[in-house]
């Protein structure tokens, strides 16, 4: 508590002198600096120097307060001239409140009261304790305010914290404070702190130990100097000194004399901070004060420590003499000596180095990496010729194979060079002008610290090497000592193994995934900010790597190391060029001597930036360079070994996990006496361990299933994604993608060609789009201006002029032909949105090849055979179909499209018709009816390839119509120029190219989905002819239409389900017995939910099948199918007729409203497709908006196809047989 009292005194006096700056406050400053020289106040010291010191402070304060008040009488008769306060330490307060007068004295007066109270309390405590423990004090404790007590508690905790820091790291604290005092506000005065700091650090780096005596002497000198420095800074705040030496004077700035306080002569008692003062100047006195008090406290501790050590050494000498005499007298043998040695060894810490210690050693060994990174960061942060040396040096060492050895060899150079840079920076930071410079020395010191650590590590390793090579033999220890050391080594080895395992795990993760980090950095470097030539070269390198990975895997692996080497070299060249170009001389060299204009240099990527912009421009390439170097030097070899498909080690992970789980289950089967010794939490942890292993096994199986699903459907995702990109961005260059993948869907032999060509072509488009962003390319110079056509006197212009001027691209603005060719346009500052589509194509292609290679690696690693079947669950065949619901679901997950793909294709075709409702949809409906007219599956399979070719060719034709003629030709289409020009609605319905009403390219995506399922069905038709597929998936041949259900048991391959022996039989009973009546209900709903002529046919069919349904099902299948096919054909005709009627509802609806309202009501005509210019609703003719469309026709068509498959199933024959039996029994 007594030290806390002195801490309170220091704080109170410091606050007091901060509230007033005059000659009187200088006395208080001297008192403040004298506080550490006196012992802490206690009962003994208060009778000596400390008491006299405190009484001197109190008496001085009272005297100065009395003089201050008395001098006000004198100031009353002196003229009110503000200059007198410069030469006199007392102020004229005038009308100032008493609080302002007593404010500077309140702090130390409060301290005096606290100190006297504590001393009196200690006196009372000592007197009470001398009377005996039974006598209790009747006085109450010190009744001080709560706020004051909280302040004392806070100061006490602060003192304890500082005391612990000083006890553990006193020298380090002094060194850090010296460095802070030197770099906070550079000047000739603070240069001494800085030089002493550098000297101490270099002694630490060179492993030179400074003795406590020499370090104490140094601290004494620094204490004297810092105390004088503080006194000078305080004296300079007085108005008189500032008059003699102005703050703007060069001498004052050179020596760090800054005016923190600005004195107002008219109101000198009001404090005001100087406007020219910076925050380092404000912080500098506090740092100096902290240095002064810290060093004084350490000196006092070291003085007491030296005295105590001296007393202990004297006592030890006396004890040694007595012990020697006793040993000689008792004639003790060597056993006691051995025992003492053993005891001393056992008392030592034999736990070995901790994990934290090993981590620190690991960081020290890898200090060369930190130093190399710091060299790059330093050079990037501060652009100059001096830091360019660090950048070149770092890049050169990174490229070397034995970079650690060369980094260690260059450690002396880096440490010396960094120290010289610190000195140069310190000199440049001297405040010789009026410009406030933000202190950069702290960053430089932190950067140089890595160089010092590197040099210390280099010297340490050099000393260790010399010790290992020396031929000094150690004495042989006793066996007990050997056992102790063996146990120590065992603990160290165990800890080392754990660290090795942790390091191997981290490295394994980095080896596998660091290359993805480099790829993302490629994107950031190439697409950040504006496009430049060096970024285009970056993306060219990246695209070359991607294409090679997709096309030829082994060549990609063989060239990967060289690729990273080229990237690293190119990144270094780019980094150095951008860095060097910031110098004025180099900039003038490029522009004047070489004759390259500034605009071309900006396109290349050479541009001068501000400090902040330069840091942002260079930091990203620097980090990318570092990432590529790490990949090249640390992870590339292991990555190549990991991705080698020729030498994959076989393992069985599932069996190993199962064995582990079984092993955990056997832990519980133990003798009872052992189980009772185990604690309860061990059993719980054992169970948690078992559940964790089971969860890991389950997650691994889910992951394997996901990879299998991706393998089966990756081609579908790739083809659909590429065609979607083509539809989103219609251009001539994208036509190649659409042609390749449209015909690659039905023809599997074209898929490798489409894959390779698409990879290369996507890269070409990406590069073209990036090059188009350069400033050298100016579309305004070659764009076509077609606005002259609007001034023509032709009649066709007069009829369509308003609409064409409003919508046609020919007349809105000059036409850029690059947009029509490849979607090339200026993307302002952000290029990534313009490249997103084709980067998506590359990503899909990479995704597809990665999935297949992953699966190949998985099969090789687990000893699995490659399967040619497109199944998710292996081992599930048609024989499992009748086992259970789960087995049935697995079967349909494998072979659903194999069984019902044809019906899916028909439903998708109807969906395409309903989504389009134009002339193309009409052609699709004709093609659908032509395929359905074949009726039999075998006949449909014979014409299916022609149907696929029709869809593919039709898609290409539609895309060509979307592209149209080049707008740059300024030639409009004939249906716009003719005397009877077509309306925009009719042009849209006919899907004709037009500049005002362009065809909707998104319709092609619906055709793509139809082509996809049709291509898959063509593959099914081919698989049906293979015996191995039929053995697994079952027969897909339709049953004979003349079969007799009475002889069912002779030929049926399925079992009877009518007895409902399982839930699966109940599902079959619903599907094959009652689904027919559900279909009739849906047909009835289709006929009644809308009122038009077409619904009449549905109602007639529904009533007919309901009336004769019972007897109809007893007829041969051939007869039932004939009637059912007629109903399907009627549905297709209705869909086609509604499609034809869409011409009137979407194009001529306005005319029909005026002259043919009955036609609209009879056929429910309304346009359901968006994009048409429809007239406003008319009250005279209500439009049947809710009754239009083919949604219910499509539902009816779907359930009719499903029931047709029921009729052709062997299961349905059991239903017919049961109905016939029931009829016979009923007739009896």
N, C-alpha and C positions, 0 to 999 in steps of 0.2 A: 504494500500500500504506500510505502514511503517513496518508492520510485515513481509510483503513479502520481504522487503529490508533485514531484519535480516535473513530471510530464505535463500536469495541469499548469504549473508555473510557466513552462515554456510556451504552451498554447496561449495562455492569457497575455503574456508579454508580447508574443508575436502578433496577436490580434490588436493589442494596444498600439504598437508602433505602426501597424497598417492603417489605423484610423487617423493618424496625424503625422505629417512630415515637416519637422523643423529641428532646430538644434537640440531641444529638450529630448526628442525621441531618439536621438543618437545615444544619449546616456542609457536609455532603456535597451537599445540594441546591444550596447556593451554588457549590460546585465544579462541579456539573453544568451550572448556568446559565452558568458562566464558560468552559466548554469551547469554544464557538464563537468566543470573543474571542481565542484564542491561535492562532498558526500551527501547521500540521501538524508533527508531530515528524519531524525529519530531523537530519543530522549538524550542520548549521549552527544550526538552531533549538534543538537540545538544549543548546547552549552559552549560550543566551540565556533568553528569557522562558518558552519551552515547557519547557525542562529544569527551571527553578526551579519552575514550576507542578506538574510531575509529582512532583518531590521533595517539594513541600509536601503533595501528596495522600498520598504514601506515609508521610511523617513524621507527618502528622495521624492517619492510620489506626493506625500503631503506637502513638502516644501515647494515643489513645482506647482501644485494646485494653488497654494497660498500666493505665490508670486504671480501666477496667472491672474488671479482675482485682484490682487493689489495693483498690478500694472494697468488695470483698466482706468484707474483715476488719472494716471499719467497720460494715457492715450486720449483722454477726454480733452485735454488742453493742447494736444499736438495736432497740427493740421492733418486732415484725413488724406494722406498721400499713401497710395498702395505700395510705393517703393520702399517704405520704411520697414515693411515686414520682411523684405529680403535680407536686411542687415540685422534684424532683431528677432530673437527666437520666440517672443511672445506676440500674440495676435490680439487685435482689437475686435471684441465680439459684438459690441453694440447692442442691438436688440435680439441677440441670439438667446435661445432658451437655455435654462440651466442644464437641461439634459445634454445639449451639445457641448457645454463646457466640461461636464463631468464624464462624458462618454469615453475619452481615452484612459481615464483612471479607474473606471469601474471594474475592468477585468482583473487587474492585479490587486485591487482592494478586496474583491471577492475571493481571490486566491489566498490573501492574507488571513481572512476569516476562516477559510477551510483548513489552512495549515495550523493555525492556533487551536482550532477545535480538535483536530486530530492529535496534536501534541498533548493537549490537556486530557483527552480521552486516554491516551497511552499512559500518561502519568497516573491517572486514577486507576487504571487497570493494574499497573505495577504495584501501587500502594495496596490495593485490595488483595492482590495475590500474596503479598508478604504477611498479611495478617492471618492467613489460613484459608483453607478451601471452604470452611463452613460459613465464612462471612461473605455475604452477598452484597453487591452494590445496590444502594437504594436509588441511585440516579438513573434516569432514563437515558437511553442511547442518544446519540447525536441526532437531534431533530432538524435535519436539513430538508429542503424541498425535494420532491420526487424527481423533478427534472435534473437537479444537481446530482442526486444519487445515480440516476441513469447515465449521466455524463461520466461520472467516476467509474461506473462499471464498464462503460464502453472503452474508456482510456485504459483501464486495467487489462481488458482482453486484448486491446491493441498492443499494450506493452508485452504481454505474454507471447503474442504472435511474433513480434519483432525479436524478442529474446530467443525464441526457439529457432528462428531463422539465423540469428547471429551465432548461436551455438553450433549449428550444423554446417552452415556455409558462410562463415564470416568473411573469409578471403574472397569468395565468389561475389558476395554482396558488395564489398568494397570495390572490386574490379568493375562490376556492372555500373555502380554509381559513378565511378570515375569516367567510364565511357559515356554515360548519359550526360554528365557535366560537361564533357568535351564536345559532344555532338549536338546538344540541344540548341545552343546559340554560338556558332563558331566565331571566334575572335582570337586575337593574340593572347589574351588572358586565359581563355579556355584551352588554348593550344597545349599548355602544360598538362592539364588533365588528360587530354587526348594522347599525348606522347607517353605519359606514364601508363595509361591504359594499354597502348600498343606494346610497351616494354613488358608489362606483366603477362600479356597474352602470348607474346613470343617466347617468354620463358616457359610458359606452360606447353607451348607447341614443341619446343626443343627439349622437353623433359628436364628442365633445369629447375630444381627445387629451391625456392627462396626461403631462407630460414626465418623463424619467427622474429628474431632480433632485427634483421634487415628490413623485414616487412613492417615491423612496428616503427622503425625509424622513418621509413617512407610515409607511413600513415601520419606520423607527427608532423612532418614537413607539409603534407597535403592539408592537414588540419589548420596549420598556421596560415597557409596560403589561401585556403577557402574562407577562413574567417576574415582575413583582410579583404578578400574579394567581395564578400558580402557587405562589409563595412563601406567599401568604396562605392558599390552599387547603391547603397542606401544614401550615402552622402550626395551622390549625383542627383537624387530626387529633390534636393533642396533648391529653392529658386536661385539662391546666390551662386551655387556651383553651375547651374544651367545657364546663368547669365555669363559666367566666365568662359565656359566651354559649351557652346550650343549643341543640341543633339544632331544637327545637320553637319557638324564639323567632321572632317575625315578622320581626325585623331580619335574622336569619341567613337565613331563607328568601328575603327580598326581595333580598338581595345574593348569593344563590347559595352560601352557606356550608353545605355538607352534610357530615355525619359519615359517612365511608366505612368507618372502622375503629372497632370497638367494643372498648375496653380493659377487661380483667378485672383488677381490683386485686389479686386473690390470685395470679394467674398472668399478669403483664404481658408476659412474653416470648412468649406465644401469641397469634397474630393471629386475629381474628374479624371478619367483615364485619358491618356494621350491617344489621339486619333491615329498617329503614325505607328503606334506600337503593335507588334505582331504577337501571336500567341506563343511562339517559342521564347520571345523576350519576357513574357509574363511568367512562363513556367520556369525559366532559368533560375531565378532566385530561390524558388522552392526546392529545385533539385540541389542547388548548392547548400541550402540549409539542411536538407535531408542527408547529404554527404557529410556535412560537418558533424551533425549529431550522431550519425551512425559510426563514423570513424572514432569519435571520442568515446562512445559506449564500448566499442570493441577494444580500444586501448585500455580502458579501465578493466574489462574482463581479462585481457591478456596479462595485465599487471598483477591482478589477484591470482591468476593461474600460474604465473612465473614464481610468485612468492610461495604458493602452496607446493609447487613442484620442488622448490628449494628445500622446504621443510621436510617433504617426503624423502628426498634424496639423503638428507642428513640422518633421518631416522633409519633409513635403509642401511646406511653405512654402519651405524651402531649395532643394528640387528645382525648384520653379516659378521661383525667381529665376535659377537656373543655366540652366534651359531657355529662359527669355525672352532671356537674354544670348546663348545659342548661336544661337537663331533669328534674331536681329537680325544676328549676325555672318555667318551663312551665307546670309542673304537667301533663305529657303525660300519657294516659291510656295504657291498654294492647292491644288496637286494632293496634296501630302502631307496637308493638312488633310482633303481629301475622302476620301483613302484611310484616314486614321485614323477618320473617321466611319463609313466603310463597314465597316472592321474591327470597330469597336465594335458596329455593328448586327448583323454576322454572328455575333459572339460571344454575342449575347443569345439567349434562348430564343424561337424562332419557331414552336414547335409548337402554339401556340394553347391555349385552355382544354381541360383534360382532361374525360373523361366524368364523373369524380367531381365536378369543379368545376361542370359544367353541372347535375348532379343536385342539388348544393347550392344553386345559383341557382334551380332549379325549386322546391325545397322552400321557399326563402325567399319566392318569389313566391306560393306557395300557403299561406303562413303564416296567412292570414286563415281558412282552413278549420280549421287546427289550433287557432287561437284560439277560433273559434266552438264547436268540439267541446269544448275545455277549459272554456269557460264553462258548458256543460251538465254536464260531469262534476263540476266544482267545486260547482255548486249542488246536484247530486244527492248528492254525498259528504257535504256538511255542510248540514243543514237549518236555515235561519235567514232572517229577513227581509232581512238584508244580501245573502245569496246568492240570494234570490228575484229581486233586481234583475238579476243575471247571467242567470238562466234566462229571464226575460221579454225581456231585451235580445237574447239569442241567438235565441229563437224569432222575435222581430220581424225581425231581420236575415235569418234564413233565409227568411222569407216574401217578402222584397223581391226584385225581379228583378235589380237591380244591387247584389247583396249585397257584392261585393268592394269597390266604391267606398264604400258606407256602412260596411263593416267598417273600411276604411282611415281614413275620417273619424272613426270612433269609437275609433281606436287610442289617442289621448291619454287619453280618458276611461277606457278599460279599463286602461291602464297605471297611471294615477294611482289609480283605484279599487282595483285589485289591490294596489298598494303600501300604500294605506291599510288594506285588509283584512289585509295582512301585519302592519302595525304593531298593529292592534287584536288580532289573534291573538297576537302576541308579548306584549302586555300581559296578555291573558287567560291566557297560559301561565305567568305568574309564580307560583311556588310559595308562595302566601300561606297555604295550608291544608295539612292532612295528607293530602289526596287526591292520589294519584300519577296524574298525567295523562300519557297516552301522547303523545309529541310529534307534533303535526300540522303543525308549521311546515315540515318538509321537503317535504311534499306541496304545501302552499300556495306555497312558493317555486318548485317545479317548475311549478305551474299559472301563476304570475305570469310565469315566464320566457317563456311563449308570448306574453303581452301585450307584454312588453318587446321581443321579436323583431318583433312586428307593428308596434310604434311605430318601431323602427329601420328596418324596411323601408319604412314610410310616409315617413319623413324622407329616406331614400335616394332613393326614387322622386321625391319632391318636388324634391330637389336636382338629380337628373338632368333633370327636366323644365325647370328653370330654366336649366341649362346648354345644353339643346337650343334653347331659345327665344332665348338670347343671340345677339347679332350679332357675335361675335368671329370674325374670319377667321384661319385658321391659315396659316403660311408654307408655300410650296410646297417639297416635298422634291425631291431629285434623283431621276433615273429609277431608279437602283439601289435606292433606298429604296422607291420605288413598287412595284418588282417583289417586294421582300421582303414588303411589306404585302399585295400581291395573293396571294402564296403563303400567307400567314397566313390571309387571309380564306377562301381555298379550303379550307384545312384545317378552319377553323371551320365553314364551310358543310357540308362532308362529315360532320363530327361531328354537326352540327345535323340533317342529313337522317336520319342513323341514329337519333337520338333521336326525331325526328318519326315515323319508321316504327314504332319501338318503342311510342311513345305511341298511335299509331293502332291498332296491334294490340291493345294492352291495352284501349283504349276500345271497339273493336269487340266484344271478348269481353264487356265489361261491359254494353254496349248490348243484347246478345242475351240475356244470362243474369241480369242484375241483377234483372229483374222476378220471376224465380223465387225469388231471395233474399227479396224483399219478400213474396211469397206464403207462404214458410215462416215468415217473421216474423209474418205474420197468424195463422198457426196457433199459434205460441208465445205470442203475446200473448193470444189468445182462449181457449186451452185450458190455460194454465198456472195452477196453484193452484186456488183456489175460483172458482166461477162468480159473476159480478156483472153488473149491468145494463150497465155500460159495455163489458164484454166481449161481451155479447150484441149490442150495437150494432156493435161491431167485426165480428163474424161476419156480421151482416146486411149491412154494407157489402161485405164480401168475397163473400158469396153473391150479392149483386146484380151484382157485377162478373162473377162466374163465369157466372151465368145469361145475362147479356147477351152474353157472349162466345160462349156456346153457341148462342143463339137468333138473334141478329142481329149479325153480325160488323162491319159498317160503322158501325152505331150505337154499338157498343162502342168502336171506334176513335175516333169523334168525341167521345165522352164520357170517354175515358180521362184526358185532362188535367184535366178538372173533377173526376173521381173522385179522383185523387191529391191535388188541392187540398183537397177535402173531408176526405180521410183525414188530411192534414197538419194542417188546422185543428182537426179533432176530437181528434187525438192531443195537440196543444198544450193544448187545453182540459182533457183528462183529466189530463195531466201536471201542469198548474198546480193543478187542483182537488185532486188527491191530495197535492201538495206543500203547499198552503196548509192543508189539513185537519189537518196534523200540529200546527199551532199550537193551543194551548189555547183562545184566544179565538175562533178560527173554529169549533172543535168545539162550544163552548158556544153559538155563534150558531146553528148548525144544530139542536142538540138542544133548546135552551130557547126561543130567540126564535121560530124557525120551527116548532117543535113536531114535528119529525120524530124518531121513536124511533130508538134506536141500531141495532135489528135491521134497520129499513128502510134505514138508511144503509149498513150492511154489505152488504145486497143490492145497493145502488147501486154499491158499491165504495169507499166512503169509510170508512176505518178507520185508527186510529192504530197505528203500528208502532214497534218498537224501531229503533235506529240501523242495525243490520245488516239487519233485515227491510225497513226502509224503502229501503235501498240496493238490495236485491234486487227490491223491488216497483216502484221507479221506473226502475231501470237498463234493464230490458227495454223498457218503453214509450219510453224516451228513444232507445235504439238503433233501435227500429222507426221512430220519428219521423225520425231521421237517415237511415235507409235510404229512406224514402218521399220525403224532401226531395231526396236525391241522384237518385232516379228521376224526380222531377218536374222538377228544374232542369237536370239534366245528360244524362239518357239518354232521356227520353220522346220528344222530337222525332225523334231518330235512330231510335228504336224504331218510331215510327209510319211513318217513311219505309221502314224495312226490311220492315215487315209490310203494306205497301200492295200489294194484289193487282191494282190497276188500272194501276200504273206499274212493272212488273217489267222490268228490263233483261235482254235476251236475251244469252246467252253460251253458248259451246260448250266446256265444261271438258275433255271427253274429248279432243277434237282438240288442245286446247292442251297437255295433258299428253303426248299422243303426239308432238307436235312437239318438246316439250322432250326427251323420251327419244330421239327420232331425232337431235336436235341433239347430245346427249351421245355418241351412237354415232359421230358424225362427228369427234369430237375426236381420236380415235385415228388418223384418216387424215390425217396431217401429213407434211411433208417429213422426211427422216431426220435432217438436221442440226438441225432444231428439236426433234425427239424426243430426241435425245441430250443436249440442254441441260436437258431437264426432269428433275427429280429423281424418284427412285423413289416417294417418298411422295405426290407429286402425281398420279402415275398411279393409285395405290391410292385416293386420295381421289376421283379422277374416277370410278372404278368404283363406289365406295361411293355417290357422288352418283347415278349411274345406277340402281343397285339401290334406292336410297331412293325415287326418283321412280316406279319400277315398283311398289314396295310401296304407295306412296300411291295410285296408280291402282287397284291391286287392292283396297285397303281401301275406296276410294270406290265401286267396283262392288259390293262386298259390302254396304256401307251402303245403296246404292240397292236392292239385292235385298231387304234386311230391311225397308225402308220399304214396298216393294211387297207383301211378305207381310203386313205389318201392315195395309195398306190393304184387302187382300182378306178378312182374317179379323177385323177389328176389330169388326164388327157381331156376329159370333158370340160374341166375348169379352164384349161389352157385354151382350147378351141373357142369356147364361148366367150372368154375374156378378150381374146384377140379380135374376134368379129365385133364384139361390143365396142372396142376401141375404134375400129374402122367405121362403125355406125356413128359414134360420137364425133368423129373428126373426118368428115368426108373430103377426100382429096385424091388426086391421081396417084400419088405415091402409095397411099394405103390400099389402092386397088390390088396390088400384088399380094398383100396379106390376105385379103378376102378371097381372091382366086385360089391361092394355095390351100387355105384351110377349109374352104368350101368343098373342094374336090378331095381333100385329104380325109374328110369325114367318111364318105362311103368307100373310098379306095385306100386301104391301109398301107399299100405299098408306097404311096406318096407322102406318108407322114414323116419319115426321116428327111426327105427333101424339103418339105415344108418347115420342119424344125430348124434345119441348118440355114436355109435361105432367110427365114424370118429373123433369126438371130443377127445375121450380118446386116440385113436391111434395116432393122430397128436401130442398130448402131449408126448406120449411115444417116438416118433421119435425125437422130439426136445430135450428131455432129453438125449437120446442115442447119438445124434450128439454132444451135449455139453460135455458129459462124454468122448467121443472119442478124444477130444482135450487135455485131460490131458497128462502130460509128462510120466505118468506111463504106458500108452498104446503106444507101439512101433510097428508099422506095419511091420517094417523090420524083426522082429523076427518070424513072422508067415506068411509072404507073400510067395507065390509060385513062383519059378523060372522055367519057361517053356522054357528057351532058349536052353536046351539040345535037344529039338526036332529038332531044326534047323540043328544039326550036324548029324542027322540020314541019312543013305544011301538009304532010300526008294525012289522009283522013283517019287512018288507024291510030295515029297519035292523038287526034282530037277526041276519039271515043274513050281511050284508055289513059289519057294523059294524067288525070288526077290520081288514079290508083297507082300508075307506074311511078310517078314522081314521089309518091308516098312510100312505096314498098320495094320497088325494083332496085337491085344493087347497082345497076348501070348508071342510075341518075342520082343516087344518094351522095356519092363521093368518088374520087378517082379510084380506079380498080387496080389492085396490086396483083399481077399474075402469079407471084409466088404463093399467094394464098390458095389459088386453085391447084397449083402443082403439088404442094406438099404441106399446106396449112402453115406456111412460114409467115410469121408476123412479129412485129416488135413487141416485146414483153416488158418494156420499161425496166425497172430495177430488179424485178424478181423473175428469174427465168424458169424456176422449177414448175409453176403451174402450166407453162407451155410444153414442158417435156414430160409431164406426168403420165400421159397416155402411153407413150412409147417406152418409158421406163417401166410401166406396168407390164408391157409385153415382155420385156427382158426379165422382169421379176417372175412372171408366170413360167417362162421357159426354164429359168434357173430352178424354180421350185419343182417343176416336173422332173428334171434330171436329178436333182438332189434327192427327191423321194425314192426314185428307182435305185439310185446308188446306195442309199441308206438301207433299203430292203435287201439289196445284194450283199452288202456288208453284214447285215443281221443274219442272213441265211448262212453265209460262210462262217460267221463267228459261232453260231449255234448248231452247225452241222445239219442244217435243213436243206431239203431238195427244192429246187425251183419248181413252182407249179404253174401250169398254163391255164388253169381254170380261173374264172373271174368270181371266186367265192370268198366270202368273208370268214365263215366258220368251216374249217377243214374237217373232213370226215363225215359231214352231214349230206346224205343222199336222199333220193326219193323213197327209199325204204324206211326212212325215219318219219315220213310224212304222217303216218297213222299212229305214231307212238304216243304223243302227248301234244298239248298246246305249245309248250316251249320248243319241242323239236319241230313242230310245224312252222312256228315263227322263224326259227333258224333256217329252215328249208326255204321259205319264201324270201328271207333276207338274201339268200344265195341265188335263188333261181326265179324270183318274181318276174323279172322282165323276160326271162326265157319262156315262161308260161303265158304271160299276158302282155307281152310287148306289142303284139299286133293291135290289140284293142287300145293300148295306150297311144299308139301312133294315130289311130283314127280319131281318138278324143282330142289329141293335140291339134290335128288338122282342123277339126271343127272349131277349136278355140282360136286358131289363126284366122279363120273366116270371120268369127264374131268380133275379133279385135280390129280388123281392117275394114270390112264392108266396102270394098272398092272393086275395081276391075280385076286386080290381082287376086283378091279373095274369090271372085267369081271363077277365075281359072283354077284356083285351088279346089273349089267345090266340084268342078267338072272332073279334075284329076281324081278326087276322092271317090266320086261315083263310078268312075271307070275302074278303079281298083276293087271297090266293093262288088261290082258286077261279076267278078270272077267267082265269088262265093266260096269256093274251096280253098283251103290253106295252101295246098300244093300249087294251085294255079296262081294264087296271089304271090307266092314266092318266086315264080318264074318271071313275073313282070315287076317285081319289087325294085330291082336294080335300075330299071328304066324310070320308075317313079322317083328314086333318089337322084338320078341324073337330071330329071326335069326340075326338081326343087333346087339343085345346085346351080343349074344353068339359069333358072329364073332369078335366083338371088344375084348372080353376077349381072344379069340384064338390069335388074332394079338398081343396083349400085351404079351402073353406068348412067342410068337415067338421073340418079341423084347428082352425079358429077356434072353431067351436062357439058355444054360447050364452054370454052374459056371465055369468061366475061371480058377479058382484055381485048377481044376481037371487036367488041362493040357491035355485035350482031344479035338482034333479038330473034326469038323463035317465030316461025310462020304463024302459029296459032295466036300470036299477039299482033302480027303485022297484017293479017288478012282483013278483008272488008267485014267479014262476019267473024270477028274475034271471039274466041271462047272465053267464057267467064272463068274467074279464078276457082270457083267451086267445081266446075266441070274439069278443069285442068287437074285439080287435086284428086278428083274421083278417078280420072283416067291415068293418074300417076305419071304425068308428063313433066319433063324438065321445064323449069320456068325461073325467071329471075325475081319475079314478084311473089309467086306462090310456089316455093320450091317443094319437091316431094319430101314427105316425112320419112327420113332414113331410119327412124326407130322401128318402123314396120318390118324392116329386114331382120331385126332381131327375133321376131316371132317365127319367121321362116327358118332362121338358124336353129331354133329349138326344135322345130319340126324336122329339119334335116338331121339333127343330132339323134333324135329317137328313131328316125327312119334308118339311119346308118347302123345304129345298134341292132335294130331288127334285122337288117341285112346280115349282120354278123351272126344273129341267132339262126337265120335260115341256113347259113353255111355250117354252123355247129350241129344242126340237127342231122346232118348227113354223116357225122362222125360217131362211130360206135362207142368210143370212150366217153363222149359227152352224154349220149343216150343212156349209158350205164349208170352214170352218176345222177343226172338230172331227170331221167325218165323220158318216155316217149312223148313226142309232141304231135303225133299223127292223130287225125280225127278218127273217131270210131265209125264203123260201118253204119250207114243210115238205114239199113234193112235188118238190123239185129232184132231178134225176138227176145224179150225179157224173160220168157219162160225157160230158156236154156242158158240163163245167166251164169250159172255156176261153172259152165264148161270153158268159158273164155275170159271172164272178168279177172283183171289183175288186182282188184281192190276188195276189201272186206266189207261185210254188211254193217252199216252204222245205225240202222233203224232201231236197234234195241237200246241205244244210249247207254253204253257201258262206261262212258267217260264224258268229261266236259267237251272234249273234242268232237265226240259223236253228236252232242247237243248242238254244237255250232254247225256241223254238217247238216243236221236235220233242218235247221232253220234255212240254210242256204239252198239246199236242193229240194226242199218240200214247200217252203212258205215264201221264198223270195219271188216266185212267179206272181203271187197275189200282191206283194209289195210293189212290183213293177207296174201292175195294172192300176194300183192306186196312184202312183206317180203319173201315169199316162192320163188318168182322170183329172188330176190336179192341173196338168199341163193344158188340158182342153177347157177347163173351166175358169182358170185364174185370169184369162184374157178372153175378150169377145171379138173375134174376127173370123174370117172364112176358114183360115188354116186350122183353127181349133176344132172345127166341125169334124175333120178327119180323125183327130185324136179321140174324140168322143165316140164316133162310130166304131173305131177299132177297139176301144176299151169295152164298150157294151157287147161287142161280138165275142171277145175273149172271155168276158165274164159269163156270158150266156152259155157258151159252148166250151168253157175252159175245162170242166170236169171230164167230158168225153174227148176233148182235144188231146189231153195229155195221154190218153190211152192209145192214140193213133201212133203209127210208126214215126220215127224221128224225122224221116224224110218229108213227111206231110206237114209236121209241125214246123220244120225249118222253112218250108216254102211260104207259109203264111207269115211267119216271123220276119223273114227277109223282106217280104212286101211292106211290112210296117217300118222296117229300118229304111227301106228305099223311099217310103213316103216322107220320113223325117228328113232325109237328105234332100229331097226335092223341095220341101218347105224351106230348109235353110238356104238352098240356092235361089229360090224365088224371092225370099226376103232380101237376099244380097242384091238381086237385080232391082228390086223395088227401092233399095237405098239410093239409086240414081235419082229417083224422083223426090225422095224425102230429104236428101242432102243437097241436091243441085236445083231442082225446080219446085221446091216447097212453096215458095211465094206464089207461083202460078197456080199450084194445086189448091192453095187456100182460097183463091178467088174463083176458080172455075171447076174444081174437082174435089170438093170437101167430102163428098160421099165416098170417093176412092180412098181418102185418108182414113176415114172411119172404118171402112170395110176391111182394109188390110193393115190397120194399126201402123200407119206410116209416120215415122219420126226419126230424125237423124240422131244416132247415139254416139257418133264419132266426133271428137273435139277437133277444132281447127277450121270448120266451115263457117262462112258468113251467113247465118240464118236470119230470117226476118223476125220481127217482133211478134209476140203472140197476138192473135186476132180474136176478138170476142165473138165474131160470127162463125168461126170455124175452130172448134176446140181441138188442140193437138193431143193425141193419146200418148203422152210422154211416158207414163208408167207401163204401158202395154207393149212398147216397141222392144226390139232386140230379140236375140235367139238364146237367151240364157236357159229358159225352160226347155227349148228344143234340144239344147246341148245336154241337159240333164236326162231328158228322155232318151236321147241317142246313147248315152253312156250306159244306162241301166238296161237298155235293149241289147247292147253288145254283151253285157255281163250275163244276162239270161240266155243268150245264144250259146255262150260257153257252157252254161249249165246243161242245156239240152244235149251238147256234144260230149258230156262227161259220162264215164262209166258209173259214177255214183248215182246219176239220175235214173239209170236203168233199175236200180233197186227201188226207187220211188214208184216208177211205172209198174214194176212187178207187184209192189204192195197195193197199189190202186186196183190192179186187175184182180188180185186175190180178194180184196175187200168187195169188189163188184160181184165176184162169183159167190162169195158168202152171203151178200145181201140178196142176190137173186134166189137163193135157196130158202 
